[in-house]
Amino acid sequence: MKLIRSALPLGAPPRISRRRLLVGVGAAGALAALGWAGMSAVSGDGPLALVYRGPAACSGCAEAVAALLRSSPAGFRTEYCGPDEQRRISSDALAEAAVYAQPGGGEVRPAWRKLRDHAELIRDYVAEGGHYLGFCLGAYLAAAEPGFGLIDGKVDQYISTGGASVDSTDDTIIPVRWRDRVRHMYFQDGPTFQLRPGAPGTVLATYDTGAAAAVVATFGAGRVGLVGPHPEADRSWYADAGLTNPDGIRFDLGHDLIKSTMQGDGRAAGRS
């Protein structure tokens, strides 16, 4: 069982809890005319997904996000990027990636201090047609001040909202309504999202309060997929926390988030 710092929004006091995180690398690689779906169909080894792994994340989170991407119908190949990885976060690395994934993990402000030097690179990557996936802390970091500023709206802490069924940062299971079906998900102090009225975007899932638990939005020519709970949580997460998901351990919600983020007007091809 790994101890990690919970992901908290702007101004929240630091708390300690459990969970993991890392980064990965991804790449696209085919014909612009075919779009992203066609691209993955003709690419034998799949599009590249970059996953962050490093001090802004917690042990195990990056690996879980990478496994989710590899198991998705698109069949991503994944690479980790970060200060101690062979791949660093750079314009060249991002130019090869179909998607950049920021897993969950530590507190927002300390994580931001480790990532802020890369903010302009990541913003430019998405604005020019790239894709960003943010899980828990990675979703908090899509906000502005502090954060990458990738969402036209607000990112808040679910457990601090009125009527929230959970008021602790402990690892737990919560019900969400995902595309009008009630499902149970692994949760540890994840965020809610409120898009500005009129801002383009789709709510994939809501908490029991009606607040958004997963959204897909646009940023420039790119797309941003954010989720508060953990659709990437594997069997070891539940075993470590002594939790049982009544729906079983399934990854279809994570796959839906990935597909919904990648489809549409994203960058059709990168450099392989």
GIPE-V664787 format. One line per field, one symbol per residue. ss: DSSP state (@ for helix, = for strand, . for the rest). A space follows every 50 residues. Layout:
# GIPE-V664787
ss=???
This chain:
# GIPE-V664787
ss=..===..........===....===......@@@@@@@@@@@.....=== ==....=...@@@@@@@@@@@.....=====.....=...@@@@@...== ==..=..@@@@@@@@@@@@@@@@@@@@...=====.@@@@.......... ..=====@@@...........=======..=======...=====..... ======.....========..======..=....@@@@@@@......... .@@@@@@@@@@@..........
